[in-house]
Amino acid sequence: MANPEDGGGFALYRYSPSVALAAIASALFGVITILHCIRMTRCHCWFLIPLVIGGFFEIVGFAGRAFSAKETPTWTLGPYIVQSVLLLIAPALFAGSIYMILGRIIQMTDGESHSIIRNKWLTKLFVTGDVLAFTVQAGGAGLMSAGSLSAMKTGEHIVIAGLLIQILFFGLFVTVAFAFHFRMYKVPTRKVANEYLPWQKHLSALYLSTILIMIRSIFRVIEFVQGNSGYIFSHEWFMYVFDALLMLGVLVLFCIVYPGAIQKYLKGSGLTSPELSESLMLPIRKK
């Protein structure tokens, strides 16, 4: 394999990756993912399983990157493949939960008449698109990790296609969410008008999480368009600023504005306004 200073051919890395940065990233994702796992189990919010699995992918991915960094400059394919594939596809799992959260917001508000896509098909459509994007990206990443220049080029094109699919479905998702938001704001349903429902808070969280993943996906498209010898691939800080930090932000966001409040309402727990507000707080408390 080419070394970091080699400007031509294929290289696993074109810099000496930092062990410390990868270890810190893995630890931070570990803390927030375990917190999500505990809260998900307590409230039986199984629609957050993709989010939690994505968090574990980030943990293992950055752990693999730390192990790979320790091998500098004689890297082996195993740890590189682990970090390359898992860190690439983890956000697609985050997206799967995000899509399902919108469907539950619509249910909570009795707002299906305000959605441009029937709730029956909403989750199916977007989760299907997410699975497609996930599969294409994973296949491309696996091909890129084969180690040859031809496989690398083909894999890059496949990954770009997967990322574009993800961006396309995210764009459609934002359109559907915004249309629902606008219609509900203009003509609230009886439930929204008469009850305390934190629907706008959860929609705002969806918008922000979608923006974070969109920025990260666009960054990844640019990275793969530039190729293995491009500027982004040659500078490690891009990976942490435009990928790790943004995806950690998604997990932290959903700890602060926790979708479990929606699930509790749908199960008929009869939460009052203070109880709903309390359920959105970060600390875990026993009832």
Secondary structure, 3 states (H helix, E strand, C coil): CCCCCCCCCCCCCCCCCCHHHHHHHHHHHHHHHHHHHHHHHHHCCHHHHHHHHHHHHHHHHHHHHHHHHHCCCCCCHHHHHHHHHHHHHHHHHHHHHHHHHHHHHHHHCCCHHHCCCCHHHHHHHHHHHHHHHHHHHHHHHHHHCCCCHHHHHHHHHHHHHHHHHHHHHHHHHHHHHHHHHHHHHHCCCHHHHHCCCCHHHHHHHHHHHHHHHHHHHHHHHHHHHHCCCCCCCCCCHHHHHHHHHHHHHHHHHHHHCCCHHHHHHHCCCCCCHHHHHHHCCCCCCCC
